[in-house]
Amino acid sequence: MKQYLLLILSLFLFFSCNRRDDNTAAILTERIQYDVFIKSPDPDLDWWVQNIEGSKREIFIKTILDNALSGKVKVYDYTNQPLTPADLKSQLYRSDTFSMQRATPPYKYFDTVATHSIDMKDIVKIRFLEEWTWNEKTLFIQKKVAGIAPVAAAYLENGELKGYKPLFWVYFDDKYPLKTNVK
């Protein structure tokens, strides 16, 4: 009888240790990157589709920019080079001086200053870098945000949308930015 009890206990321990737990999450992807509109480009959509409500969006963007410009968080450019607050400020708010020639006689040259700045209202997307895990049995997917990049709409002089420009990266995971082997 003692042997049967020992055998049953051994089998129970063996199968319980090898049983796959329903809460086991496997890595689906270590890195996935995608853009999400936070200001809807389509006014005909419901307010919550591709959109964060205006006052919350403004606080969100302002907080990210304030922390980046003050140096409270480390920021990186799109090639993952570290940016100082001064570097970031010069990218977000810059002035260019152009030498131009007058169209009428005596055709003298003159300097003009063009200032370019990113306005908070131009930040319409957030680029996410995430790690996804999932449970194969329950199909539960968990996302871990590793980094974010505010993305601004860029316009041509005539007001036409030129495209979108990521401004900088903020990482929340110590393994980012990834170190690459440079040869």
C-alpha positions in Angstrom: 0.0 0.0 0.0 2.8 2.3 0.9 4.4 1.7 -2.5 1.2 2.6 -4.4 0.9 5.8 -2.4 4.5 6.7 -3.2 3.9 5.9 -6.9 0.8 8.0 -7.1 2.5 10.9 -5.3 5.5 10.6 -7.6 3.3 10.6 -10.7 1.3 13.6 -9.4 4.5 15.6 -8.8 5.9 14.6 -12.2 2.8 15.7 -14.2 2.2 18.8 -12.1 5.7 20.0 -12.7 5.5 19.3 -16.4 2.0 20.6 -16.9 1.9 23.9 -18.8 0.3 26.6 -16.7 -2.7 28.4 -18.3 -1.1 31.7 -17.2 2.1 31.1 -19.1 2.9 33.9 -21.5 5.2 33.3 -24.4 7.0 36.1 -26.3 5.1 36.8 -29.5 7.5 39.5 -30.6 10.4 41.3 -28.8 9.9 44.4 -30.9 7.1 45.8 -32.9 6.8 49.4 -34.0 3.7 51.2 -35.2 2.1 54.6 -35.3 -1.2 55.5 -33.7 -3.1 58.7 -34.5 -3.9 60.7 -31.3 -5.7 63.4 -33.3 -8.0 61.9 -35.9 -7.4 62.9 -39.5 -11.0 62.2 -40.4 -13.7 64.4 -38.8 -16.4 62.0 -39.8 -15.2 59.2 -37.5 -16.6 58.8 -34.0 -14.6 61.1 -31.6 -12.7 58.2 -29.9 -11.5 56.5 -33.2 -7.9 57.3 -33.7 -8.2 60.2 -31.2 -7.5 61.2 -27.7 -9.9 63.8 -26.4 -8.4 67.3 -26.9 -7.6 68.4 -23.4 -6.1 65.1 -22.4 -4.1 65.0 -25.6 -2.7 68.5 -24.9 -1.7 67.5 -21.4 -0.1 64.2 -22.7 1.9 66.0 -25.4 2.9 68.9 -23.1 4.1 66.5 -20.4 6.2 64.5 -22.9 7.8 67.7 -24.4 8.3 69.4 -21.0 10.1 66.3 -19.6 12.2 65.9 -22.7 13.2 69.6 -22.9 14.0 69.8 -19.2 16.2 66.7 -19.3 14.0 64.7 -16.8 13.9 61.9 -19.3 16.6 60.7 -21.7 15.7 61.3 -25.4 17.2 60.0 -28.5 17.0 61.0 -32.2 15.6 58.6 -34.8 19.0 56.9 -35.2 19.1 56.4 -31.4 21.8 58.9 -30.8 21.4 60.7 -27.4 20.0 64.2 -27.5 20.7 66.8 -24.9 17.9 69.2 -24.0 19.7 71.9 -26.0 20.0 69.6 -29.1 16.3 68.8 -28.8 15.4 72.4 -28.5 17.4 73.3 -31.6 15.6 70.6 -33.5 12.1 71.6 -32.4 12.7 75.4 -32.6 15.2 76.5 -35.1 16.0 79.6 -37.1 17.6 79.7 -40.6 19.1 82.8 -42.1 18.8 83.2 -45.9 20.5 85.7 -48.1 18.1 86.9 -50.8 18.3 89.4 -53.6 15.7 92.1 -54.2 13.6 91.8 -57.3 13.9 95.5 -58.2 17.0 97.6 -58.9 19.5 98.0 -57.4 19.1 94.2 -56.7 20.8 94.4 -53.3 21.2 91.3 -51.2 19.5 91.2 -47.8 19.2 88.7 -45.0 15.9 87.2 -43.8 15.3 84.9 -40.9 12.9 82.0 -41.2 11.9 80.4 -37.9 10.6 76.9 -37.8 8.9 75.4 -34.7 6.9 72.4 -33.9 3.6 73.3 -32.5 1.8 71.0 -30.1 -1.2 70.9 -32.4 1.1 69.4 -35.1 1.8 66.3 -33.0 -0.9 64.0 -34.3 0.6 60.6 -33.8 2.6 58.6 -31.3 5.0 55.9 -32.5 5.1 52.9 -30.2 7.9 50.4 -29.7 6.4 47.4 -27.8 7.1 43.9 -26.7 4.1 41.5 -27.0 3.6 38.4 -25.1 0.6 36.0 -25.4 -1.0 33.0 -23.9 -1.6 30.4 -26.6 -4.4 28.7 -24.7 -6.4 31.8 -23.7 -5.2 34.0 -26.6 -4.6 36.8 -24.1 -2.1 39.3 -25.5 -0.1 41.6 -23.2 1.8 44.6 -24.6 4.7 46.2 -22.8 5.6 49.7 -24.1 9.3 50.0 -24.5 9.4 53.4 -26.0 7.4 56.2 -27.6 8.1 58.9 -30.2 5.9 61.9 -30.8 5.2 62.2 -34.5 4.4 65.6 -36.1 2.6 66.3 -39.3 4.8 68.2 -41.8 3.3 70.6 -44.3 4.5 72.2 -47.5 4.5 76.0 -47.9 1.1 75.8 -49.6 -0.4 74.0 -46.6 -0.5 70.5 -48.2 0.4 67.6 -46.0 4.0 66.6 -46.8 4.2 63.6 -44.4 5.0 62.7 -40.8 8.2 63.2 -38.9 9.1 61.4 -35.6 10.6 64.0 -33.3 12.5 62.0 -30.7 12.4 58.7 -28.8 11.8 58.2 -25.1 12.5 54.6 -23.9 11.0 53.0 -20.8 13.0 49.8 -21.0 16.7 49.7 -20.0 17.6 47.4 -23.0 16.7 50.3 -25.4 18.1 51.8 -27.4 19.5 48.6 -28.7 23.2 48.6 -29.1 24.3 47.7 -32.6 27.7 46.4 -33.6 29.4 48.9 -35.7 32.2 47.6 -37.9 
